[in-house]
Every structure is written in structure tokens, then in C-alpha cells.
């Protein structure tokens, strides 16, 4: 059996589980039945993975790193992985779950001729001068990702992206297009259909509490909505850094929306999707997405979705979500109000979206990716790899 070392070394407990981490779990549920898989990760992510991936081995970074902010924590995690691989580089495949440096640097230095490096990339950061949020943090993130991309370009055998636009962007940056395949994120539709609805909210949002996710836009949008529906309530589901959460609460209070917006934090999936299922509309004003797994989840819950009009959504979701010109707060709010007033319109959008989203069922996508990961040469079966792009 192949020995696969999965670097999932960037999980941040305060942020909850990301879309990319959910995708990784769906794939390796299948891979772990056919190979010897070792995850190098955080104990919180191990708890999430091991719910369904029990046969894998887990090597964990210490929780002591969590007392630091994210950058020094990532540096320690990187060193931890490097030291482990100094004495344990016996693997056939390195699979890096993100393009953050705690995953990329160990793979770069320990990838040898006898093993393969498969790299996941979900999206490219916007330039720090235009990205929403703290300019210093955004600048560090931007240049660290550029460093990771340089290392990936030098040695990775296969790069997996989740949309065609990203493949073209990487190609324009000098990446070998033959090494890049497109595999959609995929969602567990069967699981979502079984989740019972939990009433309580007019609308819902699910995502990390960060300015790039449009959380501050959503306060402005919701203030306009509440001028027409004074009792309307929205749930923000997701974690974020304390300083961002404090600013969000301040803006909610300044807008007088304390009774209209609930910050629920991280919730177990059955609760999060239960609230989404019973809501009338899913609002997702994110300014930066690689694919949009939260959108797909909402569509699978048969709820209409309103987003900013990001180019990637045209490729992934076509015309099955409502896309608003970016930063047009009034138009976004007016669209929410229109849907809340029109029950039949909401139902029609939800039904057509649910039919469309079946194409991204994770069972088929995970099966395809398992074949790629376990193949003797990830690029050997070009016909199969190209079929992934037609999914």
C-alpha cells in the first residue's frame, strides 16, 4: 500500500473548519481505505478528521503553539514538521492541503526523486493594497503566498485547483499548465439532506469573521433590510479573531441591530445547516473566494443565495445564484427585501439551485481524486485527469 503524508498543518482553532479542510476530509475518507495515510495536523482538526477517518495515523503539533499569534505559531509548526520529516521521510506521496508555508516548506525540502508532491491551491490573495482588512497582515499574507507559489512551481508534481480561472491565473504566472488539474470542491449532499431544519432566523451567513468575507457590508445591508422588516433576524455562523469580532459588535451596536443580528460563533455542522435550512435567504457578500463551498452548501439546503458578483462564481455556479455588482450595498439590500416579499420566487430559485448543485456531489469527485492520488504517476492518465475539468 502507498504511504501518503498529508500536511494539514495550518488549521487555526479560532477560525473553525474551512471549506478546503472539509474537501480534504471528503477525499481522504476514500483514500485512507486504500493507502497508509499519515496526517500532520493540529489536534482540533484531528478530532474533525477522525470522526470518519479512523484508520489513518495522526501526528499532532503541540497546543502550546496556540498561545502565540498566527505567524509565530505557523513558524513553530513548520519547524515541527521539518524535524519530524528529518527522521521519518519514508513516504511515497506528499499531499499538501494548503498553499500556506507550514504545509509547503516541509514538502519542498523533503520531496525527493522517489516520492511525489501533490499540492492543493484554492485561491490567490488580492494585492494587499486593495484587500479588505489590516494592510500589514494582508501584506504579509500576500508575500508569503508568493513565496509558497514559487516553491510549488519549482518542485510540485501535480497541482490541484478548484476552478478553471485559477488554472489560467497560475499559468500566466509561469506554472506548467500540464501539471495543473481542475477538481471542484464537492459537497456531501446526501448528508445535508438528512439534517433537520432549526427555525430561528430570517437569513443566514456562514463563514470566517473577516473583512474579506463582507461581514461589515452585511451589517449595512441588514440595516436597510430591517427598515422594511423590523423583526428580521440574521445569524452570523463562524469564528474570527477577537479584534475583528469586537469591531463587528461595535458596528452592530452603532447600527442599532443588537436584536436583529446574532453572532453564533462556530457551530457543529448539524446545527449550522439546520439554521440555514430554515432561513429564507443565504447572504454571502464575500469579496474573495476560490470556489464558494458555503454557497454550495446553502444551495444543497434548498435556500436561495445572494452574493457579490465575483468572476469565479460565473464559472462555478453559473446563473443559479443571485449576483450583485460588488460593493452596491443598496442593490444587495433591495434584492434581499424583494426575495423576502416573494415566497414563490424564493422557492423557484431554491429548487433550480438544488437541481444544479447535484453536479458537485462529493462522492463522485472524491472517487476521481482518490484515483489520481493513488496512481503510479499523477500525470500518467491524461484522459482521466482531463475528465475532471469537465465535471
N, C-alpha and C positions, 0 to 999 in steps of 0.2 A: 504493500500500500504506500502511496505517496505520503511524504511528510511535509506538511504545509504550516508555515509560520505566519500568523496573521498579526500584523502590527496595527492594533486598535488602541493606540497609546495616548489619544488626545481627548478622551471623554472628560467632560467637566461637570461634576455633580450638580452644581448650582443651575446649570442650563437644562438639565433633564436629558432625554434621549433625542438625538437629532434624526432627521429623515434619512441621512446617509447611514447612520448606525442601525436603523430599522431595516434598511435594504441589506446591509451586511448580514444581519441575523437571518433574513429570509433565504439568502443564498447558502449560508453555511449550515442551515438545518439539513439541507440535502448533501452538501459536500462532506460533512462530518460522518455520514453513514458510509462513505466510500474511501475515506482517507484518514490518516492520523493528523489531526488538527491541533495546533497549539496557539492559543490566543495570548498575546502580551497586552495587558489592558489594566484598567482601574477596577477595583473591587465592585463599585456600583454598576459598571457596565457588565461585569461578570455575572452579577445577580440577574440582570436582564437577559443576557445570552443563555445562561444555564437553565432558565425555565424550560427551554425546548432543546438546547444543545448540551446534552448530558455526557456524551461520550468524549468530548474534547478535553484537552489539558489546558489549565489556566495558570499563567504566570502573571502575578499581580505586582504593580508598583505600590509602594507604601502610601498609606493615607497621610503620613507626615508631610508629604509634598503639598497637601491641600491647605496648609497654613499659609502658604505663600500666594501671591497673586499669580495670574495665569502664566506670565512669561517665565519667571524663575521656576515655577512648577514644571513647565514644559522642558526647560533645560535639564532639570534633575531627571525627569522621565526619560529623556533622550540618553543621558549618561547611563541610566539604569539598563536600558535596552542594549546599549553598546557593550556594557560589561557582561551581560548575560550571553550575548552572541559571541563574545571572545572565547567562551568556553563551551558553547553549545551550537555551533554553526553546522548542523547536520541535516539541514532541510533541503528538500527538492524545490520548493516554491516559497518565495516571499510574496505575501499579499498585503499591500499597504492600503488601509481603509480610508485614508485621507491624504491630502497633499500638505498637511501641516508637518513641520520639521521633526517632531518626535517620532513620526512614522517613516518619513522619507530618509532622514540621515542614516539610521541603522541599516536600512535596506541598501542604500547606496554603497556604504563601506563594506558590507558583508556579502553583497551579490558577487558570486564568482562564476567561472565558466560552467560549473556543474549544476548550478541552480538557476531558476527563472525568477524574474521580478515582475509581478503584475500590479499595476498602480491604478487606483481609482481617483478621478478628478470630477468634482461636482459643479464647480463654477469658478470663474475668475473674479477676484476683487476689482471693483471700480477703483480708479485712481483716488488716492486719499484726499485730494483737493475737492472732490465732488461727492465722496461717500458720506452719508449721514453718520453723525456720531463724533466722538473725540478725535481730532485731527492727528494727535500724536499716536494714539492707539491704532488708528486706521493706517497711518504711515508705516508703523512697524509691521502691521499685518500685511500690507501691500508688498513691502520689500522682502519680507520673509517668504511670502508665497512665490515671489520671483526667484528667490534662491532655490526653493524647492523645485520649481519648474525647471530650472537649469540642470539640477542634479538628475531629475527624472528624464529629461531629454537625453542625457549622456548615457544612461545605463538601463533604463527600464525596457523589458522585452515586449510588454503589451500595456497599453493604456486604455482604460475603460471610462467612457464618458456617458452622460445620460441624455444628451441631445445633440442633434446634428450641428447646431450653431456653434457649440463649444468645440466640436471637432474641427470646424473651419477656423475658429479663432486660434487654436493650438497650431494648426498647420501654418497659419500666417506668421506664427512666432518661430517657425523653423522646425517644428516637430515632424517626424516622418509619418505621413498620413497612413501608410500601410500598417503602422503599429497601433493605430487608434481605432477602436470599435465603439459603436453606439449601442448601449443597452439601457432601455428605460428603467426607471426606478422600480416600478411594480408595487402593488399593494395587495394585502390579503383580504380580498372582497368577501370571501366566504366567512371569515371571522367577523368582519364589520356587519354583515347582515344579521348575525346572531346576537349582536349587542342590543340590549333593551334600551329604549329611549328613556331619558330622565328629564322631566319638564322643569322649567325654571327661567329660561332666557329667550328673549325675542330673537337675538342674533348671537353669534359666537365668533371668536377669533382663537386660533391655536398657533402658537409659535414662540420663539425666544423673545423675551422682552428686550428689544434692542431697537435703536432708531431706524436701522435699515429695514426692519420689519414693518415700519409705518405705524408704530404704536402711538406716536404723538399726533400723526394725521388722524388716527381713529378717534381720538378724543374730540378733535374739531368736527369731524364728520358726525359723531354721535350727538354732539350738542345741537346740531341742525336737525337731526332726526327727532330728538326729544322735544324740539319746538313744535313738532306735529303730533308726536306720540309721547306725552309727558310721562307715561308709566313704562315706556320701553326700557328693557334691561339687556345689557350685553355682558357676556362672560369673556374675560381675557384668560386663556389657559396657557400656562407656560411660565418658566422661571427666567430670571435675569439677574444681573449684578445689582447689588443693593443700591448703589448710587443712581442707576438708571431707574430702578423701581421707585426710589424716593422722588425723583423728578416727575415720573409718571403720576404718582399720587398727588403731588403738588398741582400739576396741571388739571387733574380731575377735580380737585377741590376748587381751584380757581374758576373752573367752568361750571361749578355748582352741580356736578354729576355724581356726587357721592352715593346717591340712591339709585343711580342708573347704570353704574359700571362696577362690576365685581372682579377683583383680581384673585383668581382661584389658585394660582401657582401651578406646580406640577401635579397632575392627577394620573392615577392608573388609567390604562387605555380604555377600560370598560366605562369608567366614569366620564372621561373626556369625550369619547364618541357618543355616549349616552346623551350628554348635553347637546352636542352638535346635532344629533338625530332629531331632537325635539324642537330645535330652533327653526325659525322661518328662513333665515339667510345666513350664509357664512361669509364674513368680511375678511379680506386678506390684502390690505394695502401695502404689501411688501415692495421695496424698491430694488431688491437684489435677490434673484433666485436662480438656482441651477436647473431646477426641474419643477418643483412645486408639489411635494408629496402631501402636504396638508390640504391642498386643493383637491387632489385626487381622493384623499380620504373623505372629504366632505361630499364629493360627488357620489362616492360609494355609499354614503349615508343618506343619499337622495335629498340633498339640500342644495339649492341654487347658490352659486358663488359669484361674488363681485371682487375684482382685483384692479390694480393698476395695469395698464396696457404694456407689459414688458414683452419685448420681441420673442423671448423664449416660449412664452405661452401660446403664441400662434402655432409654433411647431408642435408643442406637446398636447395642447387642449383644443386646438382649432377654434371653432366658434361655439363651443359648448359651455363656456363661462362668459360672464359679462365683464368686458374690459373697458376701463375708464382712462381717458387721457391723463398721464401721470401728473400728480400734484393739483388736479382740478377738484378741490375739496367739495365745492358746491354741487358739481355734477355727480360726484360719488354719492353724496348725501341724498340728492334728489332721486337717484336710481334706487337707493335703499327704500326711500319713502314710497316710491311707485310700486315696488315689489310688495311691500307690507300692505298696501291697499288692494292688491290684485292677487287673490288667492289662486285663481285658475292659471294665471301667468306663472306664478311660482311653481305650481305643480308640473306644468308642461316643461319648464326649464329643467326641473329636477329629474323628471322621467327621461328626457332625452340625454341629459348628462350621465345618468346611471347606465343607460344602454351603451353610451360611448366608452365609458371608463372600463368596461369589461375587457377591452383590448390590453389593459395593463395589469391583468391578473398575475400576481406574483408567482403562482405555481409554474406557469409556462416559462416566465422569464428566468426564474431561479434554476429551472431544469437546463435551460440553454447555457447559463453561466457556469453551472457545475461541469458541463461537458468541456467548456473552454478551459477552466482551471485544472481539470484532471487530464487534459490531453498531453501527449508527449511533447508536442511543440504547440504553444498557444496560437501560432500563426499558420500551422500546417493545414488546417481545414478551412481554407479561404471561403469556400462556398457556404459553410455553416456560419462563419463569422459575419459574412455579408448579410445573411438572412436575419441576423439580429437587428440590423439597421432598418429592416422593413417591417419590424414589429409594430 
